[in-house]
Amino acid sequence: MSVISASADTDETSAPVAEESAPAGEPPLTPLNGWGRYPVLLGRERFSEDLEAITRGAVLTRGMGKSYGDASLPAAGENRPLANSTLADRILSFNQESGMIRVEAGLCLQRLHHFVMPKGWFVRVTPGTQLITIGGAVASDVHGKSHHVDGTFGEHVRSIRLRVAGGRVLECSDEVEPELFRATLGGMGLTGHILEVEFALRRIPTSWIYQESERLDDIDGVVERLKQASERWPFTVAWVDCFSKGSALGRGILMSGRWAEPHEATKPFKPIPNLMVPFLVPAWVPRTWGVKLFNSFYFAIHGAQTRHSIVHPFMFFYPLDWVKNWNRLYGPRGFTQYQCVLPVRAGNPVLRRMLELLQQRGTVPYVNVVKDCGAEGKGTISFPRPGISFALDIPIAANLQSVVDEVNEMVLAEGGRVYLTKDAFTRGEHFRAMDPRVAEFNRVRRKWDPHGRLKSAQSVRMLGDPP
């Protein structure tokens, strides 16, 4: 399995074609990548509505490819296919009284919402995009704007139907094979192929969000107000301008919300029209000045007064989903999202040093989202822990590996950790030092997969799997 370089001369129409022929009965090699468009690897994908059938002998299950780095990509040299789950997307059962639902792993979160929202339900935990599969939500144990209240997606999963590496299909839960169940929550698909998921929804009074937004002058104000807002609001998130400097370093806008009550939201619910980035933006097009200008405009237009409004839930939870293929804006080199969580004791000086380092190295994030994280979940290596989470969208640059190394040293020193779903550059020794739970996770994996049949490019890079 060869690596396709993501250079300035690579675009979506010029990816090299594999010369080797496919094994009998298997699909050919095709270029695969995550949402960050880096790295690009060659792999084979099986597609079928019969997910149980196509997972036989597969090295990993892949959904909609929205993990940013190499979590859903095959390891280099791996010739076994991946099972793509997206055609296995049925809703198997739904109890409209309790909100308990069972679905196939390939069901898209967006399609789920179209089914349950008219009935007065919504997922209890959602990440920043609804263009993911439910199996992917479990594998990443996704979190969102409500983590300080609701925890991760896995906290609301009742059971998982799973094909383990040896071929056996079984149901696991907190009562049945609890070790395997908890390792699967946030286990990046490495404990087995997720086939079906049963989980709880939340009843909602309307399909609208009551939002409060507030402009803040620096990173200290953002973090302080974020913590205060989390005591009063179920949903909180902050946007930060990473280009701001000096006394305005880390200025931003805090957005808090809750589901609107019927007397507050009287207009009919309508879909949001989509925009599209129609092509990959060429490497020579300048971007930094445009992002700086947008950030200044966005900060200024909000105004100094606190705002209250009724907003569409998809714009509140998924502001980038309405721009299809927005990752093309980063050009042929692609980008990475570096996400870490720092314990509260680390304090704002660490966040300031992180922003200053990124500015000094010329790797300023175009987007920075800050969230308040609550208690650690039951997933064996689930990402969130109590503290402040930074999610930084950074364009790929020649010095990015060394910058990530420096930032990881900060995070490691403060007792933080990084998010596997977003990562493309963290070294294995850094990750394993950040998270002592990795040893227990690998122990459970090897119990069910002693021959190491399930792996990914990321598990080789970060978890110590043999290439």
Sequence and secondary structure as in RCSB ss.txt:
>XXXX:A:sequence
MSVISASADTDETSAPVAEESAPAGEPPLTPLNGWGRYPVLLGRERFSEDLEAITRGAVLTRGMGKSYGDASLPA
AGENRPLANSTLADRILSFNQESGMIRVEAGLCLQRLHHFVMPKGWFVRVTPGTQLITIGGAVASDVHGKSHHVD
GTFGEHVRSIRLRVAGGRVLECSDEVEPELFRATLGGMGLTGHILEVEFALRRIPTSWIYQESERLDDIDGVVER
LKQASERWPFTVAWVDCFSKGSALGRGILMSGRWAEPHEATKPFKPIPNLMVPFLVPAWVPRTWGVKLFNSFYFA
IHGAQTRHSIVHPFMFFYPLDWVKNWNRLYGPRGFTQYQCVLPVRAGNPVLRRMLELLQQRGTVPYVNVVKDCGA
EGKGTISFPRPGISFALDIPIAANLQSVVDEVNEMVLAEGGRVYLTKDAFTRGEHFRAMDPRVAEFNRVRRKWDP
HGRLKSAQSVRMLGDPP
>XXXX:A:secstr
  EE   TT  TT      S   TTS   EEEE TT  SEEEE EEE S HHHHTTT SEEE SS SSSSTTS  
TT  S EEE TT   EEEE TTT EEEEETT BHHHHHHHHGGGTEEESS  S S SBHHHHHHHT   TTHHHH
  GGGGEEEEEEE TTS EEEEESSSSHHHHHHHTTSTT S EEEEEEEEEEE SSS EEEEEEEESSHHHHHHH
HHHHHTT SEEEEEE TT  GGGTT EEEEEEEE  TTT  S       EE  S   TTS  HHHHHHHHHHHHH
HH SS EEEEE HHHHH TTTTEETGGGGG TT EEEEEEEE GGG HHHHHHHHHHHHHTT   SEEEEEEE S
  SSTT S  SEEEEEEEEE  TTHHHHHHHHHHHHHHTT EE TTT SS  HHHHHHH TTHHHHHHHHHHH T
T     HHHHHHS    
